Amino acid sequence: MFGMSVQIEDQTKRVKDAADQATFRNLGHGAARISKDVKESLVTAEGPSPAGSPPHTHKGAYLRRAVRYANDKEAQSAVTGPLASIVGEAGAAHEFGEEFHGQDYPERPFMAPALDKNVDRLAPDWQGTIGE
């Protein structure tokens, strides 16, 4: 006669918690990296920057100070960009080329190039982040 005993231990909650924590951490790192690259691309100089290049900031560097990031553990999401409470719609006017205060702004993207610079690094950041 043969006997066999099997014991199964449910580890799904532990794995899900580790995955959620890694997602929160990596989204935050990605958003911070993009935010840092945006700030580095903004040059303090007089006059407008050439169309197609990141906008110049001026004394006080409001645009640079307005760029922030945040991540939300509950929603498993992260966001980065200029705070409207500091620069209003100026960030969108520069990024997409829009009218602002009665003046047409050519496209001077600063968020999209920072995302493009980091997109190849975002997925590999997750590799190997869940483990013992």
DAHU-V13805 format. One line per field, one symbol per residue. psi: psi as a letter, one per 20 degrees, with the letter a starting at -180 (. if undefined). burial: # if it has 16 or more other C-alpha atoms within 10 Angstrom, else .. Layout:
BEGIN
psi=???
burial=???
END
This chain:
BEGIN
psi=qqqqpppppojhggggggggghggghgggghggggghghhiopoqqrqrqpiqqqqraphlggghhorqqqoggilrqqqrpphigjcjhghggginrppljppprpmphgghhghhihiigghhhpjioa.
burial=.................######################.##......#...######....##.####.#......######...#.#######.##......#######.###..#...#..#.......
END
